[in-house]
Amino acid sequence: MKRILAAMLLMAMMMAAGAAMGEGDWPDGIYRGFYYDGGIEQIAVQFELKDGLFASIVYRGVKYKDGDYMSEDASDAQKATYRQYRQLADYLTGKGVDAIDDLYSPYDIVDDVDAVTTATIQSSKLISAL
């Protein structure tokens, strides 16, 4: 019974701390995020938050089943897709965390997106990693 009460007290304290933080209040720091599909890491990012803004976003890996998009021997199509991911990161730099929602419309941010399918970039992978 004591354990249950202690667990309930701990949960209440954690919820109160989260509510006190408020929406948009993010601790300064360096964070890492990943997007996995089928057990395979496809996107790995490291980002820094300062005063609720993205200070930097660095890709640690961009991969898909056809290879590593950041490697020297990446194809032209892979390099173009990686360039688009960089444009998304550049767009977020200096903006608040809420700007992540803008990535749901990548064709407003990056160059050369297929207007019909948006097949050249999956911004949802970056959204998930962040």
N, C-alpha and C positions, 0 to 999 in steps of 0.2 A: 504494500500500500504506500509506503514511504517513497519507493522508487517511482510509482505512478505520479504521486504528488510532485516529486522533484522534477520529473520530466515535464509535467504540465506547467510548472512554474518557469522552467527553462524556456519552453515554447512561448509562454506569454511574454517573457522578457525579450526574446528575439523578435517577436511580432511588434512589440512596443518600440524597440530600437529601429526597426524598419519603417514604422509609421512616422517616427520622429524625424527620420532622414528626409522624408518628403520626396516627391517626384522631381527628378532632375538634379538632386544632390548626390554627386558621385565622389567617392574618396579619390584624392590624387594618388597616382601610382602608375606602375607599369603592369599591364595585363597581357595575357596570351589567350588566344582562342583558336579553335580548330573546327573544321567541318569534315566529317567522316561520312562516307557512303559505302556500304557493303564492307565495313571494316577497314577501308582504305582511306588514309588521310589525303584529302584533295586540296584543302586550303589551310594554311597555318599563318596566323598573324600575331604580331606583337604591337601593342599600342599603348601610348602614354596619355593619361588624362591629367590635366591641370586646370583647376578652377571650373570643372565641368565641361571643358572643351578638349577635343582631340588635339594633343600637341604634336603627335607623330603617329604614323601607322606604317609598319614595316612588314612586308611579306617574308615569311620564313620558308614558305613552300607553296607552289601552285602546281598541282599535278592532276592528271586524269589518266584514264586507262591507256591513252596513246603516248604517255611520257611526261617528262618534267618540263613545264613551260618556262622555267627559269634557267635551264641549262644552256650552255654555249651552243650545243648542237640541236636546239629546239627548232622546229620548222617555222617558216614565216607565219603560218596561221597561228601556231602556238605563241609566238612572240607578239603577234597582234592582240591576241586574247589577254596575254599578260599585261600588255600596255593599257588595255581597257580596265583591267583590275587596278592598275596604278592610278588611272584617272579617277576611279571611284574613291580610292584612298586619298588622293590629292584633294578631291572635292570635300571630303569630310574634315580634313585638317583645318583647324581653326574654328570649327563649328561645334555645337553642343551635341550631346549624345542623341537627342531627339532627331537630328538630321539623318540618322540611320534610315528613318522612314522614307526619305527621298530616294533611297536606293531601289525601292520597289518600281521605280520608273527609270531604269538605267539609260534608256534612249534619250533622256533629257540631259544626261551627264557625259556620256562617252561618245567617241567618234566611231563611225562605221559599224553600227549595230544593225543587223538585219531587221528591218522595220516590221516584217510580217511575223517572224518567229522569235526574235531576240535570241537566236540560237548561238550567236557568237560569244555571249557572256551570260553567266548565271549569277546575277548579283545576289540571289537568295543564298548562295554559298557563303559569300562574304558577310551577309546579314547574320546568318547563323553562327559564323565564327566570332563575330563581334558580340 
